[in-house]
Amino acid sequence: MEHEDKRESLQNLEEFHISEEYGFVLPDPLTELPDYYAPWMNVAANLPHLIEGHQLRREMPLLSTQYLRGHRQLRLARLALGFITMGYVWQGGGRQTILPRVLAVPYCSISELLNLPPILVYADCVLANWKKRDPGGYVETESTSRVTISGAKAIARCRVWELFWKPLWLTK
């Protein structure tokens, strides 16, 4: 009876993408999406330059979300689009009130699939934005520090684990 209860509890955790080992932190987030989504990842990787040069609005293609497979791909796509969206809004000093279709459609679609609001949240900036510095190492949480996510001086600052985890955007 007790063994069945534990198995059922673990299944309930998995249904909500909660790990017994990592809790709410997304275990081993992806760092790349399928090639079709390379334009999003390239824009996200070059966000600081695009924002400074006011070129972000010219760089985004409209891509379908239909080729994203699984929870981890959706989370990485949402993370990239979230930072791109914030960059778009704040590139002009926060005066933009309407997102262009190339951002709004995929970002809202992915957000709806994940049941998250279409804005960067803690689940994006921290819980799905990390990487072990040593892939074979253990996860330690004793020492934390603030780090800046790519182009994020004007966008976001997040807490991550200093010794063994590194934000995805800082790995390139």
N, C-alpha and C positions, 0 to 999 in steps of 0.2 A: 504493500500500500504506500509506504513512504517513498520507495523508489519510483513508483508511478507518479506520485505528486511532484517529485523533483523533475522528472522528465517532462511532465505537462508544464511546469513552471518555466523550464528552459525553452520549450516550444513557444510559449507566450512571449518570452524575451526576444527570441529570434524573429517573431512576427513583427515586432516593433524595432528591429535592428539594434537591440541592446545586447551587449556581449557580457557573459558571465566574467570574462577576464578583463575586458576594457571598460565595462559600464556603458555610458552613453557615447564614448569616444568611438569614432568609426574605425574598426580594425583595418590596418593596412590600406589606407586610401590609395586610389590610383594616382599616378602622376601624368598619365597620358590618356587621351581619348582616341578612338579610331581616326584614321587619316582624314576622313570626311570633315571632322571637326578641327582640323589643324588651323584654319583661320581664326577660330575663337581662341585657341591656345596661344597662337602667335600674338594676337592682340593683347591677351592677358599678360603674356611674358614681356611685352614692350609697353605696357601701360604707362610707366613714368614718362618715357619719351613722347608718346602719343598725347598725353595730357599736357605736358609742357609746350609741345609744338602745336597745340590745338588741332591735332589731326585725327583724333579719335573718331569723330563723327563721319569721317570719310573712309574709314577702314573696315567697317562691319558689313559682311554679307548676310543675307537672310538664309539660314540653314534650318532644315527640318529636324525635329527631335526624334523622328521615327527610327533612327539607326542607333540610338542609345539603348544599351542592353544592361539591365540589372541596376540594382540600387547604387553601387559604387560609381558607375559611369554617370548616372543621374546626379549624384552628389558632386562629382568633379565638374560636370558641365554647369551646374547651378553655381558652384563656387566661382568659376571663371566668369560666367555671365553676371553674377552679383558684383564682382569687382569692376567689370567693364561698365555696368550700369551706374555704379557710384562714380566712376571716373567720368562718364558722360555727363551726369548731373552736375558734378562739381568742377568740371573743366572750365565752365563759363562762370564760376563763382556761385553756383547753386541757383541760377535763374531759370534753368530748364524745368518746365512743368509737365511736358509731355515727352514720353520716351518714343523714339522712332520704332516703327514696326519691326525692324531687324533685331532689336533688343527685346521689346515688350512681348512679342509673340512667343519666342522660345523660352524666355525667362519665366513668364507666367505659366506656360504649359508645364515646364519642369517643376515649378513650385507647386502647382496643383497636384501633380503626380506624387510628390513627396509630402503633400499636406503641410507645406510651410508657406509663410507669407512671402510675397515677392519683394523682399528687401533682405539685405545681409543681416543675419542673426548669429548669435553665439554658436549655434550648431554648425554654421558655415565657417566662420572665422577661426574657430578654435577646434571644435570637435571633429571636423572633417578636413582640417588644414594642417596636417602634420606628417612627418616622416621620421622613422628611426634613422639616426645618423649612422649607426652600425646595424645593418640589416640582421646580423646574427646576434646582436646584443640584447640584453634584457631591457625592459621598459622601467625606468626609474622616475619617480615624481618628486624626489626630495628637494631638488633645486629648480626653481623657475626664474625666468627673467622675461622682460618685455622685449619683443622684437618687432620690427616693422615688416609688414607684408608688402610685397612688391608695389612700389608707388604709393604706399599707404600713409605717408606723412599727412596727406590731406584726406585720406580715405578711412583708414582704420588702424588701430593698434590692438594687438591681441596677446594674451598670455599663452605661452607654450612651455613645454618641458625643455630645459636648457641642455642637459647632458646627452640625451639619447634621441630626442625628437627634434625635427627641424621642419618649419613650415614648407609646404609644397613649392610655393613661389620662390623660396630662397635656395632651392636645390638645383636650379639651372645655371 
